[in-house]
Amino acid sequence: MTLLGRDFLKEADFTAAELQYLLDLAADLKTAKRAGRELPQLSGMHLALIFEKTSTRTKIAFEVAMRDQGGHVSILDPTSSQIGHKESIADTARVLSRVFDAIEYRGAAHENVEQLAAFADVPVYNGLTDTWHPTQMLADFMTMAEYAAGGQLSYAYCGDARFNMGNSLLITGAILGSDVRIIAPRELWPENWVIEMARQHAASSGASITVTDDVAVGLVGAQFIHTDVWVSMGEPDAVWRERVELLTPYRVDAELMARTGRADARFMHCLPAFHDTNTAVGKKIASEFGLADGVEVADEVFQSPASIVFDQAENRMHSIKALLVATLAG
């Protein structure tokens, strides 16, 4: 199999075999790095990283992955590029294609990364848009595979499921034949077209798709519990009160984890997480709404042995490295 020259914009662009190939390659590259026998395959190549939204894990994962493989990176943010301000996305894509071997984009509108890919002559990677988060999915499924108990992968997402994490976990699991549960208030479910897409993939993959507002029903038997922040990047602070009221029953605490009925249930989060008052946001929400021991996840869960969030964060780098090697070195 070869993915040489392919864009990576959303999970639905790839088959189950292609996604599994990337996951297997990521595992091999992780083993090689830890054993000190990694072979650079991207020497002399250059990657442009466009960040219209702030980033920690996506940024460092692409940087370290590219440098481990012998390549170089240049970072473009709203203060250091003209994209969308004085220069169109199409023109930016054509310029960057003359200088770089690949382009990563992290921003709001998914249409922007699609347009970059349409006008670029090199692979384009989606580092996050409001609709999809495919590089996060590589890390998440890599991490779940490392801890899975065998058989069909079973996981639940609890929280606001309308955006990239809810969408991507639903679709990726549907493609790969997983037992996927989206647990959220009905107002915060994925859009109907996303659910229908998942059901279409499930019909051929054997995946089980559950979308429910019932925490007790949705969690039974799930080995992995995912969540995300309740207010996404770019949303106004005014929505916090509404989200707290809607999502407090879906907050991941010890009682919610116990509803899985599994002693081996694991907690996952794409990070950053508001699990204590050691951040400005965490402190503000604790002050206004009394959630001093965590917002979307209780600190007792985040800090517990069940939490594998930092394995998940590390695997961003290994899985992104696999994507770079597969699409640039073949």
DRENDO-1510 file (C-alpha; in Angstrom, 1 decimal, always signed):
<recs>
REC; n; res; u; v; w
REC; 1; MET; +0.0; +0.0; +0.0 .
REC; 2; THR; +1.2; +3.5; -0.7 .
REC; 3; LEU; -0.2; +6.9; +0.5 .
REC; 4; LEU; +2.5; +8.9; -1.3 .
REC; 5; GLY; +1.3; +12.4; -2.1 .
REC; 6; ARG; -2.1; +12.0; -0.4 .
REC; 7; ASP; -3.8; +14.8; +1.5 .
REC; 8; PHE; -5.1; +14.1; +5.0 .
REC; 9; LEU; -8.2; +16.4; +5.4 .
REC; 10; LYS; -10.8; +14.1; +7.0 .
REC; 11; GLU; -11.1; +10.5; +8.0 .
REC; 12; ALA; -13.8; +9.7; +5.5 .
REC; 13; ASP; -11.3; +10.2; +2.7 .
REC; 14; PHE; -9.5; +7.0; +3.8 .
REC; 15; THR; -10.5; +3.4; +3.9 .
REC; 16; ALA; -10.2; +1.2; +6.9 .
REC; 17; ALA; -7.2; -0.5; +5.5 .
REC; 18; GLU; -5.5; +2.9; +4.8 .
REC; 19; LEU; -6.2; +4.1; +8.3 .
REC; 20; GLN; -5.0; +0.8; +9.8 .
REC; 21; TYR; -1.8; +1.1; +7.7 .
REC; 22; LEU; -1.1; +4.5; +9.3 .
REC; 23; LEU; -1.7; +3.1; +12.8 .
REC; 24; ASP; +0.6; +0.1; +12.2 .
REC; 25; LEU; +3.3; +2.4; +10.8 .
REC; 26; ALA; +2.9; +4.7; +13.9 .
REC; 27; ALA; +3.4; +1.7; +16.2 .
REC; 28; ASP; +6.5; +0.7; +14.3 .
REC; 29; LEU; +8.0; +4.2; +14.3 .
REC; 30; LYS; +7.4; +4.5; +18.1 .
REC; 31; THR; +9.2; +1.2; +18.7 .
REC; 32; ALA; +12.1; +2.3; +16.5 .
REC; 33; LYS; +12.4; +5.7; +18.2 .
REC; 34; ARG; +12.4; +4.1; +21.7 .
REC; 35; ALA; +15.0; +1.5; +20.6 .
REC; 36; GLY; +17.3; +4.2; +19.1 .
REC; 37; ARG; +17.1; +2.7; +15.6 .
REC; 38; GLU; +14.8; +5.2; +13.8 .
REC; 39; LEU; +15.9; +5.8; +10.2 .
REC; 40; PRO; +15.3; +9.3; +8.8 .
REC; 41; GLN; +13.3; +9.1; +5.6 .
REC; 42; LEU; +12.5; +12.8; +5.1 .
REC; 43; SER; +16.0; +14.3; +4.9 .
REC; 44; GLY; +16.1; +17.7; +3.2 .
REC; 45; MET; +12.3; +18.0; +3.1 .
REC; 46; HIS; +10.4; +21.1; +4.3 .
REC; 47; LEU; +7.0; +21.4; +6.0 .
REC; 48; ALA; +5.0; +24.6; +6.4 .
REC; 49; LEU; +2.8; +24.7; +9.6 .
REC; 50; ILE; -0.1; +27.2; +9.4 .
REC; 51; PHE; -1.7; +28.0; +12.7 .
REC; 52; GLU; -4.7; +30.3; +12.6 .
REC; 53; LYS; -5.7; +28.7; +16.0 .
REC; 54; THR; -3.4; +28.3; +18.9 .
REC; 55; SER; -1.8; +24.9; +19.5 .
REC; 56; THR; +0.5; +22.9; +21.8 .
REC; 57; ARG; +0.3; +19.2; +20.9 .
REC; 58; THR; -0.3; +19.6; +17.2 .
REC; 59; LYS; +2.5; +22.1; +16.9 .
REC; 60; ILE; +5.2; +20.1; +18.8 .
REC; 61; ALA; +4.1; +16.8; +17.3 .
REC; 62; PHE; +4.6; +18.0; +13.7 .
REC; 63; GLU; +7.8; +19.8; +14.6 .
REC; 64; VAL; +9.5; +16.9; +16.4 .
REC; 65; ALA; +8.2; +14.3; +14.0 .
REC; 66; MET; +9.6; +16.2; +11.0 .
REC; 67; ARG; +12.9; +16.8; +12.7 .
REC; 68; ASP; +13.3; +13.2; +13.9 .
REC; 69; GLN; +12.9; +12.2; +10.2 .
REC; 70; GLY; +15.6; +14.7; +9.1 .
REC; 71; GLY; +13.2; +17.4; +7.7 .
REC; 72; HIS; +12.6; +21.0; +8.6 .
REC; 73; VAL; +9.6; +23.1; +9.6 .
REC; 74; SER; +8.5; +26.7; +9.2 .
REC; 75; ILE; +5.7; +28.1; +11.3 .
REC; 76; LEU; +3.2; +30.6; +10.0 .
REC; 77; ASP; +0.7; +32.2; +12.4 .
REC; 78; PRO; -1.7; +35.2; +12.0 .
REC; 79; THR; +1.1; +37.6; +12.9 .
REC; 80; SER; +3.7; +36.2; +10.5 .
REC; 81; SER; +1.7; +35.5; +7.3 .
REC; 82; GLN; -0.8; +37.2; +5.0 .
REC; 83; ILE; -3.1; +34.3; +4.6 .
REC; 84; GLY; -6.7; +35.4; +4.6 .
REC; 85; HIS; -5.7; +39.0; +5.2 .
REC; 86; LYS; -3.8; +40.3; +2.2 .
REC; 87; GLU; -3.4; +37.1; +0.3 .
REC; 88; SER; -6.1; +34.5; -0.6 .
REC; 89; ILE; -5.9; +30.9; +0.5 .
REC; 90; ALA; -5.5; +29.8; -3.1 .
REC; 91; ASP; -2.6; +32.1; -3.7 .
REC; 92; THR; -1.0; +31.1; -0.4 .
REC; 93; ALA; -1.3; +27.4; -1.4 .
REC; 94; ARG; +0.4; +28.1; -4.8 .
REC; 95; VAL; +3.3; +30.0; -3.2 .
REC; 96; LEU; +3.9; +27.5; -0.4 .
REC; 97; SER; +3.8; +24.6; -2.9 .
REC; 98; ARG; +6.8; +26.1; -4.7 .
REC; 99; VAL; +8.9; +26.2; -1.5 .
REC; 100; PHE; +7.6; +23.4; +0.8 .
REC; 101; ASP; +7.1; +19.6; +0.4 .
REC; 102; ALA; +3.9; +19.6; +2.5 .
REC; 103; ILE; +1.5; +22.0; +4.3 .
REC; 104; GLU; -0.3; +21.6; +7.6 .
REC; 105; TYR; -3.3; +23.9; +8.5 .
REC; 106; ARG; -5.0; +24.4; +11.8 .
REC; 107; GLY; -7.9; +26.8; +11.8 .
REC; 108; ALA; -11.7; +27.2; +12.0 .
REC; 109; ALA; -13.5; +26.6; +8.7 .
REC; 110; HIS; -13.0; +23.2; +7.1 .
REC; 111; GLU; -13.5; +24.9; +3.7 .
REC; 112; ASN; -10.1; +26.6; +4.2 .
REC; 113; VAL; -8.1; +23.4; +4.4 .
REC; 114; GLU; -10.1; +22.0; +1.5 .
REC; 115; GLN; -9.2; +25.1; -0.6 .
REC; 116; LEU; -5.5; +24.8; +0.4 .
REC; 117; ALA; -5.5; +21.2; -0.8 .
REC; 118; ALA; -7.3; +22.1; -4.0 .
REC; 119; PHE; -4.7; +24.7; -5.0 .
REC; 120; ALA; -1.5; +23.1; -3.5 .
REC; 121; ASP; +0.7; +20.7; -5.4 .
REC; 122; VAL; +1.9; +19.0; -2.3 .
REC; 123; PRO; +0.2; +17.1; +0.5 .
REC; 124; VAL; -2.0; +19.1; +2.9 .
REC; 125; TYR; -2.8; +18.0; +6.4 .
REC; 126; ASN; -5.7; +19.0; +8.6 .
REC; 127; GLY; -4.3; +19.8; +12.1 .
REC; 128; LEU; -7.8; +20.7; +13.3 .
REC; 129; THR; -10.8; +22.5; +11.9 .
REC; 130; ASP; -14.2; +23.1; +13.5 .
REC; 131; THR; -15.6; +20.0; +11.8 .
REC; 132; TRP; -12.8; +17.4; +11.8 .
REC; 133; HIS; -9.7; +16.5; +13.8 .
REC; 134; PRO; -8.1; +13.6; +11.8 .
REC; 135; THR; -4.6; +13.8; +13.2 .
REC; 136; GLN; -6.0; +13.5; +16.7 .
REC; 137; MET; -7.9; +10.4; +15.7 .
REC; 138; LEU; -4.6; +8.6; +14.7 .
REC; 139; ALA; -3.3; +9.3; +18.2 .
REC; 140; ASP; -6.5; +8.3; +19.9 .
REC; 141; PHE; -6.9; +5.0; +18.0 .
REC; 142; MET; -3.2; +4.2; +18.4 .
REC; 143; THR; -3.6; +4.7; +22.2 .
REC; 144; MET; -6.7; +2.7; +22.5 .
REC; 145; ALA; -5.0; -0.2; +20.6 .
REC; 146; GLU; -2.2; -0.1; +23.1 .
REC; 147; TYR; -4.7; -0.6; +26.0 .
REC; 148; ALA; -7.5; -2.6; +24.3 .
REC; 149; ALA; -8.7; -5.7; +25.9 .
REC; 150; GLY; -9.2; -7.5; +22.6 .
REC; 151; GLY; -12.2; -8.0; +20.4 .
REC; 152; GLN; -14.2; -5.0; +19.0 .
REC; 153; LEU; -12.9; -1.7; +20.2 .
REC; 154; SER; -15.6; -0.1; +22.5 .
REC; 155; TYR; -15.6; +3.6; +23.5 .
REC; 156; ALA; -17.9; +6.4; +24.4 .
REC; 157; TYR; -17.6; +10.2; +24.0 .
REC; 158; CYS; -19.4; +12.3; +26.6 .
REC; 159; GLY; -20.0; +16.0; +26.2 .
REC; 160; ASP; -20.6; +18.5; +23.4 .
REC; 161; ALA; -20.6; +16.2; +20.3 .
REC; 162; ARG; -21.3; +18.8; +17.6 .
REC; 163; PHE; -17.8; +19.7; +16.7 .
REC; 164; ASN; -14.5; +18.1; +15.5 .
REC; 165; MET; -14.0; +15.5; +18.4 .
REC; 166; GLY; -17.5; +14.2; +18.4 .
REC; 167; ASN; -17.6; +14.0; +14.6 .
REC; 168; SER; -14.2; +12.5; +14.2 .
REC; 169; LEU; -14.6; +9.9; +16.9 .
REC; 170; LEU; -18.0; +8.9; +15.4 .
REC; 171; ILE; -16.8; +8.6; +11.8 .
REC; 172; THR; -13.4; +7.0; +12.5 .
REC; 173; GLY; -14.9; +4.3; +14.7 .
REC; 174; ALA; -17.6; +3.7; +12.0 .
REC; 175; ILE; -14.9; +3.2; +9.4 .
REC; 176; LEU; -12.8; +0.9; +11.6 .
REC; 177; GLY; -15.7; -1.3; +12.8 .
REC; 178; SER; -15.7; -0.1; +16.4 .
REC; 179; ASP; -18.5; +0.0; +19.0 .
REC; 180; VAL; -19.0; +3.8; +19.2 .
REC; 181; ARG; -21.3; +5.6; +21.7 .
REC; 182; ILE; -21.9; +9.3; +21.4 .
REC; 183; ILE; -23.5; +10.4; +24.7 .
REC; 184; ALA; -24.7; +14.0; +24.8 .
REC; 185; PRO; -27.8; +16.2; +25.3 .
REC; 186; ARG; -29.9; +16.1; +22.1 .
REC; 187; GLU; -29.1; +19.8; +21.5 .
REC; 188; LEU; -25.4; +18.9; +21.3 .
REC; 189; TRP; -25.5; +15.8; +19.1 .
REC; 190; PRO; -23.6; +15.7; +15.8 .
REC; 191; GLU; -25.5; +17.0; +12.8 .
REC; 192; ASN; -27.8; +14.5; +11.1 .
REC; 193; TRP; -25.6; +14.2; +8.0 .
REC; 194; VAL; -22.6; +13.1; +10.2 .
REC; 195; ILE; -24.7; +10.5; +12.0 .
REC; 196; GLU; -26.0; +9.2; +8.6 .
REC; 197; MET; -22.4; +9.0; +7.2 .
REC; 198; ALA; -21.4; +7.0; +10.3 .
REC; 199; ARG; -24.3; +4.6; +9.8 .
REC; 200; GLN; -23.4; +4.1; +6.1 .
REC; 201; HIS; -19.8; +3.2; +7.0 .
REC; 202; ALA; -21.0; +0.9; +9.8 .
REC; 203; ALA; -23.2; -1.0; +7.4 .
REC; 204; SER; -20.1; -2.3; +5.6 .
REC; 205; SER; -17.6; -2.3; +8.5 .
REC; 206; GLY; -19.7; -4.0; +11.2 .
REC; 207; ALA; -19.4; -1.0; +13.5 .
REC; 208; SER; -22.0; -0.4; +16.2 .
REC; 209; ILE; -23.3; +3.2; +16.4 .
REC; 210; THR; -25.1; +4.6; +19.4 .
REC; 211; VAL; -26.2; +8.2; +19.7 .
REC; 212; THR; -28.0; +8.8; +23.0 .
REC; 213; ASP; -28.7; +11.3; +25.7 .
REC; 214; ASP; -28.9; +8.6; +28.3 .
REC; 215; VAL; -25.6; +8.3; +30.2 .
REC; 216; ALA; -26.6; +5.0; +32.0 .
REC; 217; VAL; -27.4; +3.2; +28.7 .
REC; 218; GLY; -24.6; +4.6; +26.7 .
REC; 219; LEU; -21.7; +3.8; +29.0 .
REC; 220; VAL; -22.3; +0.1; +29.8 .
REC; 221; GLY; -19.4; -2.0; +28.6 .
REC; 222; ALA; -17.3; +0.8; +27.1 .
REC; 223; GLN; -13.6; +0.4; +27.8 .
REC; 224; PHE; -12.6; +4.0; +26.9 .
REC; 225; ILE; -14.4; +7.2; +27.9 .
REC; 226; HIS; -13.5; +10.4; +25.9 .
REC; 227; THR; -14.5; +13.9; +26.6 .
REC; 228; ASP; -13.5; +17.5; +25.5 .
REC; 229; VAL; -13.9; +21.0; +26.8 .
REC; 230; TRP; -17.5; +22.3; +27.0 .
REC; 231; VAL; -16.7; +25.6; +25.1 .
REC; 232; SER; -14.6; +25.4; +22.0 .
REC; 233; MET; -12.0; +27.8; +20.7 .
REC; 234; GLY; -13.7; +30.9; +19.2 .
REC; 235; GLU; -17.0; +30.6; +21.1 .
REC; 236; PRO; -18.0; +33.5; +23.3 .
REC; 237; ASP; -17.8; +33.2; +27.1 .
REC; 238; ALA; -21.5; +33.9; +27.3 .
REC; 239; VAL; -22.3; +30.3; +26.4 .
REC; 240; TRP; -20.6; +28.9; +29.5 .
REC; 241; ARG; -23.7; +29.1; +31.7 .
REC; 242; GLU; -25.8; +27.2; +29.1 .
REC; 243; ARG; -23.2; +24.5; +28.7 .
REC; 244; VAL; -22.7; +24.0; +32.4 .
REC; 245; GLU; -26.4; +23.5; +32.8 .
REC; 246; LEU; -26.6; +21.1; +29.8 .
REC; 247; LEU; -23.4; +19.1; +30.4 .
REC; 248; THR; -23.0; +18.7; +34.1 .
REC; 249; PRO; -24.8; +15.3; +34.0 .
REC; 250; TYR; -22.2; +14.3; +31.4 .
REC; 251; ARG; -19.2; +15.4; +33.4 .
REC; 252; VAL; -16.7; +12.5; +33.7 .
REC; 253; ASP; -16.3; +11.8; +37.4 .
REC; 254; ALA; -15.7; +8.5; +39.3 .
REC; 255; GLU; -19.5; +7.8; +39.3 .
REC; 256; LEU; -19.7; +8.1; +35.5 .
REC; 257; MET; -16.6; +5.9; +35.0 .
REC; 258; ALA; -18.2; +3.3; +37.2 .
REC; 259; ARG; -21.3; +3.2; +35.0 .
REC; 260; THR; -19.2; +1.3; +32.4 .
REC; 261; GLY; -19.1; -1.7; +34.7 .
REC; 262; ARG; -15.5; -2.3; +33.8 .
REC; 263; ALA; -12.6; -2.2; +36.2 .
REC; 264; ASP; -10.3; -1.6; +33.2 .
REC; 265; ALA; -12.1; +1.4; +31.8 .
REC; 266; ARG; -9.8; +4.2; +30.7 .
REC; 267; PHE; -10.2; +7.9; +30.5 .
REC; 268; MET; -9.1; +9.9; +27.4 .
REC; 269; HIS; -9.0; +13.6; +26.6 .
REC; 270; CYS; -7.5; +15.5; +23.6 .
REC; 271; LEU; -6.3; +18.2; +26.0 .
REC; 272; PRO; -6.1; +20.9; +27.3 .
REC; 273; ALA; -8.4; +19.8; +30.1 .
REC; 274; PHE; -10.0; +22.0; +32.7 .
REC; 275; HIS; -9.6; +19.5; +35.6 .
REC; 276; ASP; -8.5; +21.9; +38.4 .
REC; 277; THR; -8.2; +25.6; +39.1 .
REC; 278; ASN; -4.6; +25.9; +38.0 .
REC; 279; THR; -5.6; +27.7; +34.7 .
REC; 280; ALA; -7.3; +31.0; +34.2 .
REC; 281; VAL; -10.3; +29.3; +32.7 .
REC; 282; GLY; -10.5; +26.7; +35.4 .
REC; 283; LYS; -10.3; +29.3; +38.1 .
REC; 284; LYS; -13.0; +31.4; +36.4 .
REC; 285; ILE; -15.5; +28.5; +36.0 .
REC; 286; ALA; -14.9; +27.4; +39.6 .
REC; 287; SER; -15.6; +30.9; +40.8 .
REC; 288; GLU; -18.8; +31.3; +38.7 .
REC; 289; PHE; -20.3; +27.8; +38.8 .
REC; 290; GLY; -18.6; +26.0; +41.7 .
REC; 291; LEU; -16.8; +23.4; +39.7 .
REC; 292; ALA; -13.6; +23.7; +41.7 .
REC; 293; ASP; -12.6; +20.0; +41.2 .
REC; 294; GLY; -12.8; +20.1; +37.4 .
REC; 295; VAL; -15.2; +21.1; +34.6 .
REC; 296; GLU; -15.7; +18.4; +31.9 .
REC; 297; VAL; -13.6; +16.0; +34.0 .
REC; 298; ALA; -13.1; +15.6; +37.7 .
REC; 299; ASP; -9.5; +16.0; +38.9 .
REC; 300; GLU; -9.8; +12.6; +40.7 .
REC; 301; VAL; -10.4; +10.9; +37.3 .
REC; 302; PHE; -7.8; +13.0; +35.4 .
REC; 303; GLN; -5.1; +12.1; +37.9 .
REC; 304; SER; -6.1; +8.5; +38.4 .
REC; 305; PRO; -4.4; +5.4; +37.0 .
REC; 306; ALA; -7.4; +5.1; +34.6 .
REC; 307; SER; -6.3; +8.3; +32.9 .
REC; 308; ILE; -4.1; +7.7; +29.8 .
REC; 309; VAL; -4.2; +11.2; +28.5 .
REC; 310; PHE; -0.5; +11.7; +28.4 .
REC; 311; ASP; +0.1; +8.5; +26.5 .
REC; 312; GLN; -2.5; +9.9; +24.1 .
REC; 313; ALA; -0.6; +13.2; +23.9 .
REC; 314; GLU; +2.7; +11.5; +23.2 .
REC; 315; ASN; +1.1; +9.4; +20.5 .
REC; 316; ARG; +0.2; +12.6; +18.6 .
REC; 317; MET; +3.9; +12.8; +17.6 .
REC; 318; HIS; +4.3; +9.1; +16.6 .
REC; 319; SER; +1.1; +9.0; +14.6 .
REC; 320; ILE; +1.8; +12.3; +12.9 .
REC; 321; LYS; +5.3; +11.0; +12.0 .
REC; 322; ALA; +3.6; +8.0; +10.4 .
REC; 323; LEU; +1.4; +10.3; +8.3 .
REC; 324; LEU; +4.5; +12.3; +7.2 .
REC; 325; VAL; +6.5; +9.3; +6.3 .
REC; 326; ALA; +3.6; +7.6; +4.5 .
REC; 327; THR; +2.7; +10.6; +2.4 .
REC; 328; LEU; +6.2; +12.0; +1.7 .
REC; 329; ALA; +8.4; +9.0; +1.6 .
REC; 330; GLY; +5.9; +6.4; +0.5 .
</recs>
